[in-house]
């Protein structure tokens, strides 16, 4: 494979930087300390408070699960229980601490002592534990680093209603409702912060939508639409390409684009030829991230909602042109289709779509190696 390094870029410097990144130590967490405290138990996890974590409850059998993504464990992987905790074990495959319980417990008290995460666990009523163990309801979350920002972009707004269905349904209202439901679900999951380019019926130029995402250091940008295209029906997903994958995608992009994104990356003070290489690497990684997110989104949508054939398509949508943020445009349906319009008017259907989109975003954020290169 031919090298893409320009003559002016020292190969030794480039390789040293790559090797340093690869050699970065994986976070290691010391084993837990578990002891009885009255009729309850106290669990101390040294070093865990400074890292990302997620505590949840599960029933049948009753247990508490502390997720510690991509961390290694030091010490015994099985610890004898105390109080309502029958045993504490480290599940290396899922990177999580599992606390098996003798019965239902009250909501654990979570605190920090220096860098340690401390859980106080005591028996509690079965009904309250059942509610706490509901699906996708973390008891508490923590982040050693700031949670990634997901930017949701409800299309159109204000003076621009977008597509209008046969019964008068306006695209701007449908996509705002869907984005708000998606935001609610993502925030309940606790894995990210969510920002929206608009939260009410106002017009936001396309360029400002991209600028908003970059100004707020978005990790993902998802633009939500429900356009018009004769004969088309079902959800579809679009990533950036200067050459459209088909005539429908090209027509949708022409219709949506009214402005282009501007503004450069915050690159380090290096020679112009090195900056060009860095910018090319960032754009390449961003597009790869966009494609991964698109594939996850199609997989999440497929069993739940009708899809347009060849669901993942490409076109030069202006809102997808941030060079450093994996970006996706989702048509949650087409208001030119009476069937899609009837479904998109129903809050229950929009909730199904929002749940699928939220699960794809969470899956993307959970996968190792999905980050985009950052330069300052």
C-alpha positions, -999 to 999 in steps of 0.1 A, spaced: 0 0 0 15 34 -10 22 59 18 0 90 18 26 109 38 40 140 20 77 144 17 77 172 43 62 150 71 88 130 90 77 94 90 94 88 124 73 116 140 41 102 126 48 67 136 58 78 171 25 95 176 6 64 164 26 41 186 20 64 216 -17 63 211 -17 25 207 4 21 238 -19 42 260 -28 20 291 -63 6 294 -79 19 326 -75 -5 355 -99 -6 385 -89 -22 418 -112 -49 431 -143 -40 452 -145 -40 490 -178 -54 502 -189 -55 539 -221 -55 560 -235 -22 572 -264 -28 597 -291 -48 577 -275 -36 545 -242 -37 526 -216 -12 516 -196 -16 484 -165 5 477 -150 5 442 -116 23 443 -110 45 413 -144 39 397 -158 74 404 -134 90 380 -146 69 351 -178 63 332 -203 40 349 -239 31 348 -259 14 376 -291 -5 369 -313 -32 385 -325 -64 371 -351 -89 382 -355 -127 379 -330 -132 395 -327 -100 415 -294 -82 410 -277 -49 406 -254 -43 376 -226 -17 375 -215 -12 339 -179 0 335 -172 2 297 -138 -9 285 -122 -13 319 -100 -41 333 -104 -55 368 -77 -62 394 -81 -87 422 -106 -115 429 -134 -118 403 -158 -133 429 -163 -118 464 -184 -134 491 -216 -114 499 -228 -94 529 -262 -82 539 -287 -84 510 -258 -90 485 -253 -127 481 -221 -123 460 -202 -98 439 -186 -109 407 -168 -93 378 -181 -101 343 -151 -94 321 -169 -101 288 -196 -74 295 -172 -52 315 -195 -50 345 -198 -57 382 -228 -80 390 -242 -79 426 -265 -109 431 -292 -102 457 -311 -123 482 -343 -103 475 -355 -68 465 -336 -38 477 -343 -1 479 -327 23 455 -290 23 464 -274 54 477 -244 63 455 -216 86 467 -180 94 461 -151 91 485 -121 106 467 -118 85 435 -139 56 449 -175 50 441 -195 39 472 -228 20 470 -250 16 501 -275 -12 496 -304 -22 519 -335 -43 517 -366 -27 502 -402 -34 490 -407 -57 461 -430 -32 442 -404 -4 443 -376 -28 432 -398 -40 403 -402 -4 391 -365 2 395 -357 -29 374 -377 -16 344 -360 -18 310 -336 10 300 -340 28 334 -306 33 349 -306 40 386 -277 64 383 -249 72 359 -215 89 361 -190 101 337 -153 106 344 -152 126 311 -180 148 298 -208 128 282 -208 130 244 -232 155 229 -258 143 204 -273 170 183 -308 164 169 -319 186 140 -357 187 134 -359 199 98 -376 230 86 -396 253 110 -411 287 111 -417 302 77 -406 269 61 -432 242 68 -414 216 47 -436 189 30 -473 190 36 -494 158 35 -527 153 17 -546 160 50 -525 190 58 -499 175 81 -468 197 82 -433 182 81 -419 208 105 -444 198 133 -441 160 128 -402 160 129 -401 183 159 -424 160 178 -403 130 168 -370 147 178 -384 157 212 -394 121 218 -360 109 207 -343 134 231 -364 122 260 -354 86 254 -317 94 250 -317 115 282 -334 87 301 -306 64 290 -280 87 305 -253 79 280 -252 113 263 -262 149 265 -288 160 239 -290 193 222 -315 204 195 -310 229 167 -345 241 173 -370 233 202 -399 253 188 -415 265 156 -387 287 143 -367 289 110 -330 280 113 -308 283 82 -290 251 72 -255 265 77 -264 276 112 -276 241 121 -242 227 112 -224 256 130 -246 249 161 -234 212 161 -198 222 158 -199 250 183 -214 226 209 -188 199 201 -213 174 189 -202 138 187 -231 129 164 -255 149 143 -289 135 133 -312 155 110 -348 143 110 -372 148 81 -404 136 66 -402 148 30 -422 145 -1 -414 121 -30 -441 107 -53 -443 69 -50 -419 67 -20 -429 52 13 -410 41 44 -381 53 65 -347 59 49 -312 70 60 -287 92 42 -250 99 46 -229 124 28 -216 119 -7 -209 145 -34 -223 120 -59 -258 109 -51 -265 71 -49 -298 75 -69 -321 101 -85 -344 102 -55 -315 110 -31 -302 137 -55 -337 153 -57 -341 153 -19 -307 169 -14 -315 196 -40 -348 203 -23 -333 205 12 -301 225 5 -304 262 7 -270 270 22 -237 253 28 -216 247 59 -186 269 64 -158 272 90 -126 253 94 -112 228 119 -91 238 149 -59 222 135 -25 225 153 1 250 140 18 227 115 29 232 78 1 234 52 10 200 37 6 184 71 -27 203 77 -40 189 45 -31 153 56 -48 159 90 -79 173 74 -81 144 50 -78 119 79 -105 137 99 -129 137 69 -122 101 62 -128 90 98 -159 112 100 -174 96 69 -166 61 82 -183 70 114 -213 82 95 -216 50 76 -213 29 108 -241 50 124 -262 46 93 -258 8 93 -268 7 130 -298 29 123 -311 8 95 -307 -24 116 -326 -7 145 -354 5 122 -358 -27 101 -378 -48 126 -400 -19 138 -411 4 109 -416 1 71 -385 10 51 -378 24 17 -360 -1 -5 -322 4 -5 -326 21 28 -291 35 33 -286 61 5 -261 89 -2 -264 125 -14 -248 159 -9 -271 172 19 -258 205 33 -266 196 69 -243 165 66 -212 185 57 -195 191 90 -160 177 84 -155 165 120 -190 152 132 -205 118 120 -238 130 105 -270 113 94 -302 125 78 -332 103 85 -364 105 65 -388 89 91 -414 86 63 -428 106 33 -458 129 38 -466 124 1 -476 89 10 -511 87 26 -500 56 46 -469 73 60 -488 105 68 -514 86 87 -487 68 107 -466 99 114 -496 117 128 -499 91 155 -477 98 187 -475 60 193 -459 54 159 -435 84 163 -425 69 197 -416 36 179 -394 54 154 -378 76 181 -370 45 202 -353 28 172 -332 59 164 -323 63 201 -311 27 204 -289 31 172 -273 62 187 -267 45 220 -253 15 203 -229 37 183 -217 55 215 -211 22 233 -189 7 205 -152 10 210 -133 30 184 -162 51 171 -147 84 181 -136 110 156 -101 124 156 -97 156 176 -71 183 172 -74 207 200 
